[in-house]
Amino acid sequence: MSPIPHTALHPYRAFTAFLGASFTAGPPPRRQFLPAEFRETLLAGAGERLPLLDAPVLDWKLAERVHDADYLRRWRAGEVSRAEERALGFAWSPAVVERGLASSGATLAATQDALALGLGINLGGGTHHAYRAHAEGFSFLNDVAISAQWLLDEHRAQRIAIVDLDVHQGNGTASIFAAEPRVFTVSVHGANNYPFQKEVSGLDVALPDGTGDAVYLAAVQDSVFPALHAFAPDFICYLAGADVLEGDQLGRLALTPAGVRERDERVCRWAALRGIPLGLVMAGGYNTNPQTLIAARLGTLEAALSAFGAVGGEV
């Protein structure tokens, strides 16, 4: 599929797996996911703000830098058990593998854009529940971990902060980088939400059910930013989960759209003002109202573009 036309006059763009056949050929694998007809609405709205490019497919060799080789072999071949499918959240299929490779490829492309432009965007991604050798929570490849490892291996960054503001703890990411001092994992999440067996991140901020804008934003301001300042990253991977919104089917927090927009503006502005490249992925979002989710996604794009200088159509 050709890139969606756009009217933006800035250098930024977004990669997305949603343009590929693995997404357009059939319905989403879970009822909580954005229905296909609303996915088209999201793509159209995003395409008005910046060019959308089809996701490049990740090279399996890059996945092997993070994931166990035999684990990847079995997932490529479909040699997975029912228990593994239950942990993933849906049945194995070739499309599941294709989507994982495309999503991870989009995150890597966004990471490379961030190095070149300051900001890189994947209009998806954030499969942070994937461990080194097992799948969980809709995730069998950990896209952000793969990109962070690429940055380290290619000597493109020395101190990477993974700022995970999805409503669910980034347990797979925390486990993968538990012994890697060059990667600082941050997770602000629901205390009583999945995963119920949490890992230990570099910084964990666990919030009670029903947390709204004021308490959430204070947690980001008072806990996350001081920790980032102390770590002094030279690259930030940002998981801008929209599942913190009130009405999410899989989240228990109660942020308003304005609160999510403020969160995204603060994180992106923190990086932009310091000249730190930021790779943005959208992570989770399962709202009962698809239009609410779409508006939040588009708000995240606008917050990032504004923070990095693309205001009023000009750089």
Disulfide bonds with the S-S distance in Angstrom:
none
